[in-house]
Amino acid sequence: MTKVLLILVIAFGLYEIATMVIVLPSRQTLKATKRLVQKHTILQDLKDLFVTPIATFISKFIKLDRIKREKLRKDLERVDIQESPEMYYANAITISLLMCLGSLFLIPLGMKIITAAAFLLAIAVYFANVERVKEKIKETNEAIKRELPRFVRMYNHSRGDNIQFVDIAEKYRQIAGDKFKYDLDLLIMDLKTGNEENALLNFAERVNIPQMTSFVNVVLGAIKGDNVSVSLQLMEGEMKILARENKRRIMQERPGKVKRATIATGIMLLVMYFFVLGKDLISNTAFF
């Protein structure tokens, strides 16, 4: 019985450590994911039924500046929001309008304060929906920043006389995270079909991360034949600092998991200590 208990405690401790290091999904996470999928399906059905018809009509009257529209279109594609810029704004307007109209039914019930609060909430929801693409872009860029040290390291180790940057990008594409793949796909396509310098400059502008822009400038220098060894060494040093910052940020975002893993490890060590101590005591007692 003691051995079984020891095995269970060790297994639990190792599982907690594994979830901290390689992010294994827990049972609660799997259940929450299942509920989220079901909830998303219901919300999508409600949106298709009530919001989409009205938003489609409103979108016909929305006129955006050409430059602003093109930037928003690229941002929507980048974060996989399958809507036109006009429909994106129309959905935000429609949801807020429906909230305002729904709150009007509270006035006959004497709930004027709640109605006013609902109007304010509708305004807040509108701005939240409009800012949604910016939040997703921010999440995508944070994910790319976490991958950037590995990307720079692969380039530095792979570059040579017969190695083209497109080959390095395609090689990294195989191990890239999901949020980085869209930008890599566009970069690879541009490198194969157009000017290499323009492709890299467009890539840096699209991603719009200072560290990535610095890296692209180094790559452009190497393509032009400049000696970039010192620049790459400095950049690798910066990437090591960035990697440490990324790890620290991840640890700070998951204090609960670290705490549970630490407790589980401590319990595991205590049980192992008392098990060995108890075994020795039993052996000594049997000897006497």
C-alpha positions in Angstrom: 0.0 0.0 0.0 2.9 2.4 0.9 4.5 1.7 -2.5 1.3 2.4 -4.3 0.9 5.7 -2.5 4.5 6.6 -3.2 4.0 5.9 -6.9 0.8 8.0 -7.0 2.5 11.0 -5.3 5.5 10.8 -7.5 3.3 10.5 -10.6 1.3 13.6 -9.5 4.4 15.6 -8.9 5.9 14.7 -12.2 2.6 15.5 -14.0 2.5 19.0 -12.4 6.1 19.6 -13.3 5.4 18.5 -16.9 2.4 20.8 -17.2 4.6 23.6 -16.1 7.3 22.9 -18.6 5.6 21.6 -21.7 2.0 22.8 -21.0 0.1 19.5 -20.9 -3.6 20.0 -20.8 -5.3 19.1 -17.5 -8.7 17.5 -17.1 -10.1 20.8 -16.2 -8.6 22.4 -19.3 -10.0 19.7 -21.5 -13.5 20.1 -20.0 -13.3 23.9 -20.3 -12.2 23.5 -23.9 -15.2 21.3 -24.7 -17.6 23.8 -23.0 -15.9 26.7 -24.9 -16.5 24.9 -28.2 -20.1 24.3 -27.4 -20.5 27.9 -26.2 -18.8 29.2 -29.4 -21.3 27.2 -31.6 -24.3 28.6 -29.7 -23.0 32.2 -29.9 -22.2 31.8 -33.6 -25.7 30.5 -34.3 -27.2 33.5 -32.4 -25.0 35.8 -34.3 -26.0 34.4 -37.6 -29.6 34.6 -36.7 -29.8 38.1 -35.2 -26.6 40.1 -35.9 -25.5 39.1 -39.4 -28.6 40.1 -41.3 -28.7 43.6 -39.7 -24.9 44.0 -40.0 -24.9 43.1 -43.7 -27.4 45.9 -44.3 -25.5 48.4 -42.2 -22.2 47.5 -43.9 -23.5 48.9 -47.2 -23.4 52.4 -45.7 -20.0 52.2 -44.1 -17.3 54.1 -46.1 -13.7 53.8 -45.0 -10.6 55.6 -46.0 -8.7 53.5 -48.6 -5.4 53.4 -46.6 -7.2 52.6 -43.3 -9.4 50.0 -45.0 -6.4 48.2 -46.5 -4.5 48.2 -43.2 -7.6 46.8 -41.4 -8.1 44.2 -44.1 -4.5 42.9 -43.7 -4.8 42.9 -39.9 -8.1 40.9 -40.1 -6.5 38.3 -42.4 -3.4 38.1 -40.2 -5.5 37.1 -37.1 -7.9 35.0 -39.1 -11.0 37.1 -38.7 -13.1 36.1 -41.7 -14.8 39.5 -42.2 -14.5 42.5 -44.5 -13.5 45.8 -42.8 -17.0 47.1 -43.4 -18.6 44.0 -41.9 -16.2 44.2 -38.9 -17.4 47.7 -38.0 -21.0 46.8 -38.9 -21.0 43.8 -36.5 -19.7 46.0 -33.6 -22.4 48.6 -34.4 -25.2 46.0 -34.6 -24.4 44.3 -31.3 -24.4 47.6 -29.5 -27.7 48.7 -31.1 -29.3 45.4 -30.1 -28.2 45.9 -26.6 -29.6 49.4 -26.5 -32.9 48.3 -28.0 -33.2 45.4 -25.6 -32.6 47.7 -22.6 -35.6 49.9 -23.7 -37.9 47.2 -22.6 -36.7 47.8 -19.0 -38.1 51.4 -19.0 -41.8 50.4 -18.5 -40.7 48.3 -15.6 -39.3 51.4 -13.9 -35.6 50.3 -14.3 -34.3 53.6 -15.7 -31.0 53.4 -13.9 -30.4 49.9 -15.3 -31.4 51.1 -18.7 -28.9 53.9 -18.6 -26.2 51.4 -17.4 -27.1 49.2 -20.3 -26.6 52.1 -22.7 -23.2 52.8 -21.3 -22.3 49.1 -21.4 -23.4 49.0 -25.1 -21.0 51.8 -25.8 -18.2 50.0 -24.0 -19.0 46.8 -25.9 -18.8 48.7 -29.2 -15.3 50.0 -28.5 -14.2 46.5 -27.2 -15.4 44.9 -30.4 -13.6 47.5 -32.5 -10.4 47.0 -30.6 -10.7 43.2 -30.9 -8.4 43.0 -33.9 -5.7 45.1 -32.1 -5.8 42.8 -29.1 -5.4 39.7 -31.4 -2.5 41.4 -33.3 -0.9 42.1 -29.9 -1.2 38.4 -28.9 0.2 37.3 -32.3 3.2 39.7 -32.0 3.9 38.4 -28.4 3.9 34.9 -29.7 6.3 35.9 -32.5 8.6 37.6 -30.1 8.8 34.4 -28.1 9.9 32.6 -31.3 12.3 35.2 -32.5 15.4 34.0 -30.6 15.0 30.5 -32.1 14.5 32.0 -35.6 17.6 34.2 -35.3 19.6 31.3 -33.9 18.6 29.1 -36.9 19.5 31.8 -39.4 22.9 32.3 -37.8 23.7 28.6 -37.8 22.3 27.9 -41.3 23.5 30.8 -43.4 26.3 30.2 -45.9 27.3 30.7 -49.5 24.8 28.3 -50.9 22.0 28.8 -48.5 19.3 31.3 -49.4 17.1 33.0 -46.8 14.0 31.5 -48.3 15.4 28.0 -47.6 16.0 29.0 -44.0 12.5 30.4 -43.7 11.0 27.2 -45.2 13.0 25.1 -42.8 11.8 27.2 -39.8 8.2 27.1 -41.1 8.2 23.4 -40.2 8.7 24.0 -36.5 7.0 27.5 -36.2 4.1 28.2 -34.0 0.6 28.6 -35.4 0.6 32.4 -34.9 3.8 32.9 -36.8 3.0 30.6 -39.8 0.7 33.1 -41.6 3.5 35.8 -41.7 6.1 33.2 -42.7 3.8 31.9 -45.5 3.5 35.4 -46.9 7.2 36.0 -46.6 8.1 32.7 -48.4 5.6 33.4 -51.2 7.0 37.0 -51.6 10.6 35.7 -51.6 9.8 33.1 -54.3 7.8 35.4 -56.6 9.3 38.8 -56.1 12.3 40.9 -55.1 14.0 39.5 -52.0 14.7 43.0 -50.4 11.1 44.1 -50.9 9.8 40.8 -49.5 11.9 41.3 -46.3 11.0 44.9 -45.9 7.3 44.1 -46.3 7.6 41.3 -43.8 9.2 43.6 -41.2 6.5 46.3 -41.8 3.7 43.7 -41.5 5.0 42.2 -38.3 6.0 45.6 -36.9 8.2 44.3 -34.1 11.4 46.4 -33.4 13.5 43.3 -32.8 12.3 41.7 -36.0 13.0 44.9 -37.9 16.6 44.9 -36.6 17.0 41.2 -37.6 15.7 42.0 -41.1 18.2 44.8 -41.5 21.0 42.4 -40.6 19.7 39.9 -43.2 19.5 42.6 -45.8 23.1 43.6 -45.0 24.2 39.9 -45.4 22.4 39.7 -48.8 24.2 42.8 -50.0 27.5 41.2 -49.1 28.3 43.2 -45.9 30.1 41.6 -43.0 27.4 41.1 -40.4 29.2 38.7 -38.1 29.5 41.3 -35.3 25.9 42.4 -35.8 24.7 38.8 -35.5 26.8 38.3 -32.4 25.2 41.4 -30.8 21.8 40.3 -31.9 22.3 36.8 -30.5 23.1 38.5 -27.2 19.9 40.5 -27.4 18.0 37.4 -28.3 19.3 35.6 -25.2 18.1 38.5 -23.1 14.7 38.4 -24.9 14.4 34.7 -24.3 15.0 35.1 -20.6 12.4 37.9 -20.5 10.0 35.6 -22.3 10.6 32.8 -19.8 10.2 35.1 -16.9 6.9 36.5 -18.3 5.6 33.0 -18.8 6.5 32.1 -15.2 4.8 35.2 -13.9 1.7 34.4 -15.9 1.4 31.0 -14.3 2.2 31.4 -10.6 -0.5 29.0 -9.7 1.0 26.2 -11.7 4.5 26.9 -10.4 3.2 26.9 -6.8 1.3 23.6 -7.3 4.3 22.0 -8.9 6.6 23.1 -6.1 4.2 21.8 -3.5 3.8 18.5 -5.3 7.6 18.2 -5.6 8.0 19.0 -1.9 5.4 16.4 -0.9 7.1 13.8 -3.2 10.5 14.4 -1.6 9.0 14.2 1.9 7.2 11.0 1.2 10.3 9.5 -0.3 12.3 10.6 2.8 9.8 9.1 5.3 9.5 5.9 3.2 13.2 5.3 3.4 13.3 6.2 7.1 10.3 4.0 7.9 11.9 1.1 5.9 15.1 1.4 7.9 13.2 1.5 11.2 11.2 -1.6 10.3 14.5 -3.4 9.2 16.2 -2.4 12.5 13.2 -3.5 14.6 13.1 -6.9 12.8 16.8 -7.3 13.5 16.3 -6.9 17.2 
